[in-house]
Amino acid sequence: MTSDSEELSPESGNEPTPEFVTRFEPAHGTLVPLADGVARLTVNNPGPFTFHGTNTYIVGERSVCVIDPGPEDEAHFLALMQALKGREVTHIAVSHTHRDHSPLARRLKAETGAIVVAEGPHRPARPLFEGETNPFAESADSDFSPDVTLAHGEIFEGDGWRLSALHTPGHTANHCAFALDDRGIVFSADHVMAWATSIVAPPDGAMADYMASLDMLLERQDRIYFPGHGGPVADPPAFLRGLRTHRRMRERAVLERIRQGDRLIADMVRVIYASTDPRLHGAAALSVLAHLEDLVDKGLVVTDGPPSLLGAYRIA
């Protein structure tokens, strides 16, 4: 974690915020080749949080790994089985346990006998405070349990492919990206996406974890990311620096709203996210809460009791 002065100062070199790319043809139900031994199949589950749908990836040729099978969706399952026809599925890798990514793993495992690998079951980034409820509890696949839990950097492989697990908590506590290290390819799931920033919503997510995960990925200097929604991230180092700048700007915006007299998260959201789709203001409030949790932990902001959506905040 950087020091408070570094966190609040202008970014070195005036790094730009990311240029989000919203051009994307999902080709629902059709297998789209992306690179040698890498193809994408997008679920037809568009929405404000899923963009044009969840991306499932197939890695390998004769024996393959399926990354993020997706939700329980009959059309997607049939399209996936057609794409896998004549090939052995040895592994099913799950990036995290939101219901648009993991539930179909159970049916795919039953059909193929593949091993399910992931960081672990669903869990919050921190315990719930007394009286607190989890606003995203219904979106969590709490029944998910991998056959094999993966440590950071742990490798699993098949015929012609070798993937390593990259723990990237922040969006969820159990979020994991997967890397074809010898090719500079990372399947970044919901941690880094070209079309929008990732939701960081306590208690499932944590802003400090998210920022640390960005820093870890920046150290790698990979060539291309294939995310959980939308199209590829073509220049990961530049995009990651932009995301880091964007989050720091959001943090400064939260601090500025408090300095201007805002005490409640709802008041901050109305100003900071004035141009954002109102359907996303609930998620925006949770993102502001994630920043406030981090700011309280740093000693820059205070509130009575633990940080909460309904709490009142002031500069320390």
N, C-alpha and C positions, 0 to 999 in steps of 0.2 A: 504494500500500500504506500502511495506517495504521501509526502507530508502535506499538512493543510495549506501551506503557502504555495506549494507546487500545484495542488489541486485547484486552487482558486486563481492562479495567475493565468495570463494569456498563454495559449499553447505555443511551444517552441516552434519557430518557423511559421507561425500563423497557419497551421495545418487546416485545410478546408474540411467542411463537413462532407459526408458521403453524397455522391450523386446516385440517387436511387433509380433503378431501372424497372419500370412497370410494363415494358413491352415483353410479352410472354405468350406463346401459343401452347396451351396445355396438351392439345391432342388427346383428350380423354379417351382412354381405352386402347390407345395405340402405343406400341413400344417405340421409343425414340432413341436411336443410337447417339451417344455423346462422345465416346472415345473408344479405342480398342478395348473390348471386354467390359464396357460400361454402357448401360442403357437405362432410360427413365420411363416409368409408367405413372401417369398422374391420375389421381382419384377425382371423380366428378363431385367434389364436395366444396364448392366455392363459398366464400363468406368473408366478412370483415377481418377475421383472424387467420383464415387459411388462404387468402388471395384466390387464385384459380383452382386450388386444390392441393392435396398433400402429394408430394413426390415419393414414389417407391423406386429404389434403384436395384438393378441386377448387376452384380460384379462377377465376371468370369465368363467362360465359354461352355465347356462340357460339364464341369461341376461348379456351382455358383453359390454366392452369398446374396441373400435378399436383405436389403437395408430398409427398414421402416415399412413393413407390409401395409400399414394404413388402418383405417377403421373397418368395422364390420359392414362391408358394402358388397352386395352380391355381384353386381356388374364388374366391380374392380377385381374381385376374387376370380371370376371366370376369365377376365382378360389376363390376369397374372398367371393363372394356370396354363392358359394358351401360350403365353410368352415363355413359360418354363418347360413346355412340352419337349420331351427327348433329352432333357438335361437333369442332372442330379443336383438337388438342393442340399448342401451340407450344413450351411449355417443361415440363421436368421438373426440379423443384428438390429437391435432396437435402440434408437438414440435417447428416447425418454418416454415417459408414460402418460402422455396426453392422448385422449381417445381418438384423435385423428391420426395417430402414428402407430400405436402398439396393439390394439385388440385383435387384428387379423392374424397376428403371430400364432395364436393358439390354433386356429383352423389350418393355417399353412403347415404348422408343425405336425398336426394330426394327419394331414394329407401326404406329407413328404418324409416325415421322420427326422427332419433337420434339428440341429442343436440351436437353441435360442440363447443368444449372448447379449448382455447388457451390463450397465454399471450396477444395477440393482433394482429392487422394487420401488414403487412410488413412496416418497416421504417428503415432508416439508423441510425447508431450509433451516427452520427453527421451530421449537415447540410453540403451540398456540398459547397466547396469553389468556388469563382467566376471562371468560365471557366472550372471547373472540371466536368467530366462525371463519371458515375458509371459503371465500367467495367463488373460488374455482374448483371446489370439491367435486362437483358433478363432471368436470372435464378430465378428472384424473382416472386412469385405469388402475384402480387399487387392487384388482385381482391379478395383475401381471406378476409373474415370478420367473426369472430367467433360469435356464439349466446351468449356465455358467456365468458367474459375475466376473467382470473385467477390471483389473487394476489399471491405473493410468500408465500408458505405454505398453500394456500387454498386447501380445501379437496372437492373432489367429489366422489360419491360412487354408487354402485349398489348391486345386489344380490350376496353376498359372496366376494366382493372386495371393497377396499377403497384406492384411489389414492390421493396423494398430489402433488401439483405443486411446482417445484423447478426452480426458475428463474436462468438461467445460460447464461447470455449474453456473447458475445465474438465472436462466430462464426457468429451470427446475433444478432441484438439488441433485438429481440423478442424471442430468443431461450429459451425453457423451457424443463426440464426433468420431468419425472413423477415417483413417488416412491410408492411402496407397503411397507409402513413404517414398518408394523408389520412383514414383511418377509425379510427385508434387501435387497430388489430388487429395482433397479433403471433402468428405461428405459432412457438411457443417450443420445439418438439420435446422433447428430453430435458433441456434445461437447467432449465426451470421447469415443474413438473407439479403439479396440484392434489391428487393422491392420495398423493404421497410425495416425499421428497427424491431428487435425482438421485445416481446412483453416481459417485463420483470415485475412480478406481482407477489408480494409477501402474502402468506408465509411460505408458499411453494418456492418462490424465487428470492434472490438477494442481490442488491446492487453491488456490494463489495465483491461478492463472488463473481458476478458478471464481468466487472472491470478486470479482475485478476485473470479471468479466463481469456479476455481479449489480449492482455499482455503476454500470456503464455503462447497464444497463437502467433502473435507478432514475432516472437523469437524464432519461429519455424521457417518463415519466408517460403511458403508454398506457392504453387503456380496457378491453381484454379480451385474454386470451391463449388460444389454442387449442393445446394441447400434443400431444406425440407419443403419449401414453397417457392415458386417462381423460378427464374432462370439463374444461370451461373454467375458467380462473382469472378470477374475476369482478372482483376488485379488485387488479390487479397491483402498484401501489405498496405497499399494506399487506402483501401476500403476500411480496413481495421483501424488505421490511424484516424480516418474520418469518423468512424463510429465512436471512438474514444473522445474525440473533440465534441461530437454531438452530445454525448452523455455529460461531459463537463459543462457544456453550455446550459444544458437542462438544469444541472445542479446550481449553477450561478443564477439562473432564472428563478429557481425556487427560493434561494437566499434573498434575491432582490425583492420578490413579492413579500417576503416576511419583513424586510426592511421598510417596505412601502406600507406596512400595516396589516397585510393579510395574515390571519391567524388560522383559518380553516383551509383544508385541502380543496374543498369545493370552490372556494374563492380563487385559489391559485390556479386551478384547472381552467376556470372560465377565461382567464387572461392568457396563460401560457399556451393553452391548446385551443385558442379562439378559432383557428382555421382548420381544426381537425373535425372529421366526421363525428357528429354528436353520439352516434352509436358506439364510439370508441372512448367516450369520456369516462365510463366506468373503469376501463383498463388504464386510461390516463391517470385517474386518481390513484390507482394502485402503483403506477410507476412513480408518481410524486411521493407516495408513501415509502417506496423503496429508497428513493433519494433521502427522504427525511430520516429513515432508520440509519442510513449511513452517516448523515450529518450529525445526528444525535450521538452516535457512537464515536464520532471524531471530536465531540465537544463543541461544535459550532452552533448547534441549535438545541433548545431545551423544550420539554413538554412535561406535563404532569402525568406521571405513570409511564408505561411503555408506549412507544409510538403507535398510533392507531388512526384509522380513517376519520374518526370523529374527534380526534384530539385537537387541542389548540397549541400553536407553536410560536416561539419567539426566539430572537437571536440571543445566544448565550452571553 
